[in-house]
Amino acid sequence: MLLPFVALAQTGTFGTLVNKIQTTINRIIPVIIGITVLVFLWGVANYVMSAGDEEKRKEARQFIIWGLVGLVIMVGIWGLINVFVDALGLGTGGSQITPPTVNFGQ
């Protein structure tokens, strides 16, 4: 439960933490997208190869549908995260959220 606070204490700023999360997600999502594409292609291959068996075609159709659903969901999540990070200016090279400094006559 205290893990986010520990992570913030180690990284220094909220922006750095968000950048680390974004980097991790940007590494994981392409792998998941690749898996969904393989599921889709597996379904297409099975659909073509089982032209005579209607039961196998239904099963292959489910692979195609779930592969497409997974692909749409993962691309959507990836896009939403990047829009969120860009909207807050936390992207790579963007401004980070820092508290204002007060100068007392120096």
Residue pairs with C-beta under 8 A, 6 or more apart in sequence:
4 17
7 17
8 14
8 17
11 17
11 20
13 96
13 97
13 98
14 90
14 96
14 97
15 90
15 94
15 95
15 96
15 97
15 98
16 96
18 85
18 88
18 90
19 85
19 90
19 91
19 92
22 81
22 82
22 85
22 90
22 91
25 78
25 81
26 78
29 74
29 77
29 78
32 70
32 74
33 71
33 74
33 75
33 78
35 70
36 67
36 68
36 70
36 71
36 74
37 67
37 71
38 67
39 63
39 66
39 67
39 70
40 63
40 64
40 67
40 68
40 71
41 67
42 63
42 67
43 60
43 61
43 62
43 63
43 64
43 65
43 66
43 67
44 60
44 64
45 60
46 56
46 59
46 60
46 63
47 57
47 60
47 61
47 64
50 56
50 57
50 60
51 57
82 91
85 91
85 94
86 94
88 97
89 95
89 96
89 97
90 96
90 97
